[in-house]
Amino acid sequence: MTENKSNPEKLFQDIGEIVQEDNDDTKPTEIESYCMSCGQNGITKLLLTRIPHWRDIVLMSFDCEHCGFNNNEVQFAGAIAEKGCEYTCEIHDKDDLNRQLVKSETASIKLQELDLEIPATTKRGRLSTIEGVVSSIVEDLSAAQPDRKLADEDTYNKIEVIINKLNGYLENKENFSISVDDPSGNSYIENLFAPNPDPKLHIRNYNRTREMDIALGLIIPDEAYNEDCDETREDDKDEISEVMTFPANCSHCNAPSDTKMHLVDIPHFKEVVIMSTVCDSCGYKSNEVKAGGPIAPKGKKITLKMEDIEDLSRDILKSETCSLIIPEIELELRSGTLGGRFTTVEGLFRQVYEELQEKVPFVSGDGAQQERKASFEKFLTKLNKIITGETLPVHLVLDDPLSNSYLQNLNAPDPDPNMQIEIYERSWDQNEFLGLNDVVLENYEN
């Protein structure tokens, strides 16, 4: 076995560098391994390399000197990509035929003009060129032609037309298009103009379907669960639930943008819905949290005495109907301020600080009133000292008439000595503000 003594930071070198260098660091690692064909030992060679402007891959080759069996494949050194990809390339000349093509074991290849598709049935990755891929298709189709001519001459003639077409492609007699569609995102066609866009190469990234995720082993199909293990199913709900994406329009520039939604189960509380919107056109981002389930019959008031820096790291869910109060600095945020937020206490305080610092009109500008400005800056300093833990202890009060807010109990499921929870009856005015007085659940037909 030959030991690879490469610097750990340079395990993956560009293919061009490996070809130019001739030393022990760039030679493949050789491992003696079992031959599945004859049962003797052959040699497996491993080479860690990097495809420029793409990613790291592992080239593997096996050769058995006893029976002559050999094969090679490509595996990917990174994780499965977040989205699937489809590369479509227009082939016009010899340079296009020499483009590198990486096909993973989950990718399918399609020749558009012939409507010829090679499905993802082979369980081996492949590093080749477009010319090499087309040549292998010709070889596979030609292999059984003599037998096919005797058994079914009509099929033989149809396949012969396809073979002649493919040979024409290899001789640059006509242009054609080739597509590589890979749900795992681990396939690639070389960009001859990298890092600039290639006018003949079109890349499309897409969200995988649930069926694709199941085929890749990223999620478990429902039928694979034991129906008797209801408790296990409940514990794993977050792990197998998928992020739902639906089209919308940006509220700032009105360009099409995707909104993502995910259901999360907060321990010792309830299920909540996290929503996020990102606009690729103007860069606007927003996120919001909404509580799931029915409307609670009573309101809830949570009071926390924050005594040390650890309290700032507590998880907090502030719903859009919750008001927030810090009595020591006379800070009060009424319901609706900041919308729904799921973060930490420190994170929520920082959002309040940034919103006040950036959006209050009299803090900046030529018309600022100096006395009010100085008073407000003093208030921001007090808030910042709470965020950094300099002025603890202070009290944090969350008052939510719909009981949709949550503050982490560090002693759960036991009571927290520094946290008081008060359940109260909503007033008529609160129900009126929430629109609950007009909700009729009984005898509504009258």
N, C-alpha and C positions, 0 to 999 in steps of 0.2 A: 504494500500500500504506500502511495506517495503522499506525504504530508504537505498540505497547502500552508505556507508560512506567510501569507499575505497579511498586511496591516488590517486589523478588524474594521477600520474606517474605510478601507478600500476593497472590501470583499467583492463588491459589485463594480466592475470597470466597464467602460463602454466597449462595444464589440471592436471598434476601430483601434482602441488602445491595445486590446489583447492581441490583435493580429500583428500590430507593429512591434510589440515587445516579444522577446524570446528569452525568457528566464523561468526559473522554477515557480515564481509567484503567479505567473499567468497560465501555467499548465493545469490541465484538469486533475481533479482528485480521482484516484483509481481505487475501487473497492472490489474485492473478490466476492461474488454473489452467486446464488443458486440459479441454474438454468432450468426454466420450466419445460423446456423441450426434451432434453436428454437426461436431466437429473445430475449432470456434472456441474462443476463450478466454472463460471465465466467471469468476465471483467465488466463492471459498471463504471463509467466515467461521468463525473459531475463537474460542471463548469458554471460558476456564478458570474453572470454578466448583466449589463444594463443596456437597454435599447434607448438611444438618445431621444430626448423629448417625450419619453413614455414612462417606462418603469423597469424594475428589476425582475429578472427571470432566472430560472435554473434549467440549463440544458443537460439532458441525461441521455446516455448512449450505453447499450448493452451488447456485448459480442461474446459468443461462445466458440472457442477454437476447436472444441470436440465435435460439435454437430453443425457448425456454421450458422446457427440461428443468431439473428441480430435485430435490434429495433432501436428507435430513438423517440424521445418525446420532450415536451416543454412543460414545466410547471412554473407557477407564479409565486414569487417570494412575498408578496403583500396580501392584504385582505381582499375579499370580494368587494368590488366597487359598490358605491351607494346606489347607482343607477345602471341599467343596461345600456348597451351602445350598439349602433348600427353604422358601419362604415360603407360608403358607396363610392367607388372610384371609376372614372371613365378612362379606358385604355386606348391610347391613340398611337403609341410608338414603342420602340424597344426599351426606352428608359422607364416607361410605365410598366412593362412586363417585368422589369428587374426590381420593382418595388418590393421591400420586405413585407411579408404577411405573417402575422401570428394568429393561429387559430387555436382557441382553447377547446377542451373536451365538451363544452356546453354550447359551442357556436355552430351555426349553420352557414353555408356558403351558397349564394345564388348567382347564376349568370342570367341577367335580365332578358336579353334578346332571345335566348333559347328557352326561357322559362324552366331552366334546369336547376334543381336545388339538391344540395348535399346535406342531409339532415344531421343533427348532432347525435349520431349513433355511436361513433367511435369514441372510446374512453381515453384517448390520448391527445395531448396538446401537440402542436406542430409549428415549427419555425421554418419558413420557406420563402419563396418569391411567388408573385402572381403567375409567372411562367411555370414554376415548379408545380403549383396547384393545378393549373390547366393541363399540364403534361401528365400528372398522375390520374386525372379524370379520363384522359384519352387511353392511358394504359389499362385502367380498370374496365372501361367499356370494350376495349379491343380484345381483352383476354379470352372472353367467352364467345367471340364472334364466329369462329369456325363451327362450334357445336350449335350455336344459335341458327346458323344458316341451314343446317340440316334439319333442325327441329321446327323452326318457324321462320320461313324466309321473309315474310312480311315484316315481322319485328326486326329481323336482321337489316333489312333495307332502311327502316326508319332510324335505327341506331347508327347505321353507316352515314346517313345524312348528318347526324349530330357530330360524329367523329370528324367528318370532312370540314364542318363548320369550325370545330375546335382547332383543327390543324391550320385553318385559315387565320384564326386569331393568333396562333403562335408565329405565323409568318407575316403578321401585320398586314394582311390583305384587307381587313375591315376592322372598324372600331367596335368595341363592346364595353359593357359595364359589368362590374362584379361587386357583390354586396356581401358583407360579413355581419351577421346579426348574432349578438352574444348577450343573453340576459345577465350574465355575471360581470359584464364590462371588462373582461380580460382578453379581448381580441383587439387586433390593431392592423392597419395598413399604413405603410410609411408615407410621411409627408415630405415630398422632395423640396419644398420651399421653407421648411421649418427654420426658425420659429414663426415665420409668416404664414398666412393662410395659403392653402393649395387650391387653385381654381378648379382642379379636376377631382378633388377629394371632398366629399360631403360627410359630416359627422353629425349624427343625431343621438342624443341621450334621452332616455325615457324611463318612466317609473315602471318597475316590475309589477305584474299582476300577482295575485295570491297564488295562482297555479305555478307561476315561475318560481316564486319563493319556496314553495313546497318541493319543486323539482330540484332546486339547488340545496335543499336541506336547511334553509334559513328558518323556517317555521314548521311546526308539526301539524299534519292534517288532523281534522277533528275526529275522524274515525279511528285514529291510532291511539286515542286516549281510552283508558278504561272507564266505562260509563259509571261504574260503581264508586270511583274515587272522586266524589264531588268536591271534597275538601281540597284535594290536590289541584283540581281544575280551577278552583277559586283562587288559590295561591298563585297560580301561574298565569292568571288572566292578563296581567300587565305585560308579561314576557311574550305572549303570543298575539296580543292585540296589535293591529297594524295602524299606522298613521294614515288617516284618510285625507285625501287631497281633492279639493273641488275648485273650479275656476271662479274668479271674481274680477272686479276692477279696482285699481288703486284709488284710494280716497283722495290722493293728492294730485296725480296727473291723469287719472282715469284710464291708464294703460292696462291691458290684461295682466293679471297676476294671480298666483296660486295661493290659496289659504289652506293651511294644514291644521288638522284637528286630531287630538289624541286623548283617549280616556285613561285617567290615572286614578288608582285607588289609594287614598291616603290612610295609613294605618290608624286605627282608633278614631276615624272621622267618617268620611264618606267618599263617594266617587266624584271627581271633578273633571271638567273638560278644559284642556289647554288648547288655545287657538293661536296661530302665528301666521302673519302675512308679511311677505318680502316682495318688493317691487324691483324687478331687474332693470326697469327703465330709469327710474329716478332715485332708486336706493332707499326709498321709505320702508321702515320696518315698524311693525306693531305686534304686540302679543297681549293676550287677555285670558283670564281664567274665569270660568263659570261653574257654579256648583250644579251637580246632577241630583236627580231624585225629586221627591215632592217638596212642597213648601212646608216648613216646620210650623207647628201650631203655636209656638212661643218664640220670643226673642232670646238672645244670649249676650251677656256682657262679661268679657274676660279682662281681668286686671292682673298684670304681672309686675312684681317688684324686681327690677333688674339690678343685681348686686355686683356681678363680675362680668368680665369680657366674654365668658362662655355663653351668657344669655343672648349676646348679639348674634350667635350662630344658630339660634333656634329657627326651625322652619316656621313660616307664617303664610297663611292664606287670607288675604284681605279681599273680600268680595266687593262688588260695586255698590252694595247697600250698606257697607260698614263705615262707621266713623272712627277716627283714630285720634287719641288725645295723649299728650305728655304734659301733665299739670305743672311740673317744675319749671318749664320754659314757656308755658301758656301757648302751646301748639295744639291746634285743633283742626283736623281735616274732616270735613263733612262728607256724608255719603255721596258717592259719585266721583270724588276726587281720585285721580290716578286710575280709575276703573278697577277691574279685578287683577290682583297680582299674587303670584305664588313664588316666594323667594325666601330669604332669611331676614331676620329683624334688621341686621346691618344693611342688607341690600335694599330693603324698603326705606330705611332712613336716608340712604344715599340718593335714592330716587327722589325723595321729597326735597333733599338739599339741592340737587341739581335743577329740579323743576323751579324751585323758588329763586335760585341764583340766576337762572337764564330768562325766566319769563315775567318776573315782576317789573313793571314798566319804570318805576321811579328809582330803580337801582342804577340805571345807566342813562346816558343822554344829557344834553346840555340843560334841559329843564328840570333836572333832578333837584329835589328839595334836600338841602344838605342835612338838616336835622333828622328828617325821616330816613334818609339814606344811612346816616350813622347809626340810628336806632335799629334799622333792619340788619345792617352788617353785624351789629352786636348780637342780634338774635341768631344769625347764621353761625357765628362763632360758638355760641352755646350749643347749637345743634351738632356742630362738627365735633365738639368735645365729648358729646354723648356717643357719637359714632366711633370715636377713637378710644372710648372707655375711660376718659379722664375725669368725668363728673358723675360717676356712678356712686350711690344708687339713685335711680329714678323710677317712676312708674309709667307703664305703658297700658293704656285702656283701649280695648276694642269693643265697640257697641254695635251689634248687628241685629236688627229686628227680625231678620229672616233666618238667623242661626246658621248662616252659610260661611262664616269665617272660622279660622282655626289657628291655634298657637301651640307649637310642639310642647308636649309634656316630657321633660327629660327623665322623669321617674316612671313613665307609663309601664304597666297599667296601674301602678300605685299613684295616689294623689301627689301633686307637686306642692310643697309647703309655701312656695313663693307665688303661686298662681291661685287666684280666686275666680270661680265661674258662677255667675248668677243667671238663672233662668227666670224670665219675667213674662207677664202678660203684655201683649202689645196694646197701646192705647188706640182709641178710635181714630185719632189724627194720623198715627203711623199706618194703620190699615188703609186709611183714605189715600195717603201719599203713595202707598204700594199698589193701590187699585184693588185691594182685597174686599172692600166693603160692597163692591158691585158684583162679586163672584157668588153665584148661587149654585149650590151643589145638590140641593134637595127641592123637590117639587118645582123644578125650573120650568116645567111645561105650563104652569099656571102664571 
